Amino acid sequence: MEENITEDENLRKIARERVEFKRHLVVYVVIIGFLGLINLLTSRHFPWFLFPAGGWGIGLIFHFLSAYGPLGGAISVEKEYQKLKKKQERNRSSQAEISLSKE
């Protein structure tokens, strides 16, 4: 039962991260669109809105990768937990072998 709870919590965390990314994307599109409109109305000769679009876009890419890609928080936490668990088991078995060899 506890395993199902942790799995459910992990799925909720992944879902929350993906919803937060989608909100971030909507805000990005609205704000950059607004800045593009201001740029179009005030100074057509220089597309300055591309600077905030590019800088914020880099952050948006990392947010996407953390929600959907290899930087995924819940997924990488679970993988790291499994690695540490295996390492701990190996250490325990090697300590048990050492104590048996001393006897």
C-alpha positions in Angstrom: 0.0 0.0 0.0 2.8 2.4 0.9 4.4 1.8 -2.5 1.2 2.8 -4.3 1.1 6.0 -2.2 4.6 7.0 -3.2 3.9 6.1 -6.8 0.8 8.2 -6.7 2.7 11.1 -5.1 5.3 10.9 -7.8 2.6 11.0 -10.5 1.0 14.0 -8.9 4.4 15.8 -8.7 5.0 15.1 -12.4 1.5 16.3 -13.3 2.0 19.5 -11.2 5.3 20.2 -12.9 3.7 19.8 -16.4 0.8 22.1 -15.5 3.2 24.7 -14.2 5.2 24.5 -17.4 2.0 25.0 -19.5 1.1 28.1 -17.4 4.6 29.4 -17.9 4.3 28.9 -21.6 1.0 30.8 -21.8 2.4 33.7 -19.8 5.5 33.7 -22.1 3.4 33.9 -25.2 1.1 36.6 -23.9 4.0 38.8 -22.6 6.3 38.4 -25.5 3.3 39.0 -27.9 2.6 42.2 -26.0 6.2 43.3 -26.2 6.3 42.5 -29.9 3.2 44.6 -30.4 4.8 47.5 -28.4 7.9 47.1 -30.5 5.9 47.2 -33.7 4.0 50.3 -32.7 7.0 52.3 -31.4 10.2 51.3 -33.2 9.8 49.1 -36.2 13.4 49.5 -37.3 14.9 47.5 -34.4 13.3 44.2 -33.1 14.3 44.7 -29.4 11.6 42.4 -28.2 13.7 39.5 -29.4 16.2 40.0 -26.5 13.7 39.3 -23.7 12.1 36.6 -25.9 15.4 34.9 -26.2 16.5 35.2 -22.6 13.2 34.1 -21.3 13.0 31.4 -23.9 16.2 29.8 -22.6 14.5 29.6 -19.2 11.4 28.2 -20.8 13.4 25.4 -22.5 14.9 24.4 -19.2 11.5 24.4 -17.6 10.2 22.2 -20.4 13.1 19.8 -19.9 12.5 19.6 -16.2 8.8 18.8 -16.7 8.9 16.5 -19.7 12.5 15.6 -20.4 15.6 14.1 -18.8 15.8 16.9 -16.2 12.4 15.7 -14.8 12.4 16.2 -11.1 10.3 13.3 -9.9 11.8 10.9 -12.4 15.4 11.7 -11.6 14.7 11.7 -7.8 13.4 8.2 -8.1 16.4 7.1 -10.2 18.8 8.6 -7.7 16.9 7.0 -4.8 17.2 3.6 -6.5 20.9 4.1 -7.1 21.5 5.0 -3.4 19.4 2.0 -2.3 21.5 -0.3 -4.5 24.7 1.2 -3.2 23.5 0.8 0.4 22.6 -2.8 -0.2 26.1 -3.5 -1.7 27.8 -1.8 1.3 25.7 -4.0 3.7 26.5 -7.2 1.8 30.3 -6.3 1.7 30.3 -5.5 5.4 28.5 -8.8 6.1 31.2 -10.7 4.1 34.0 -8.9 6.0 32.4 -9.8 9.4 32.0 -13.4 8.3 35.6 -13.7 7.1 36.9 -12.4 10.5 35.0 -15.2 12.3 
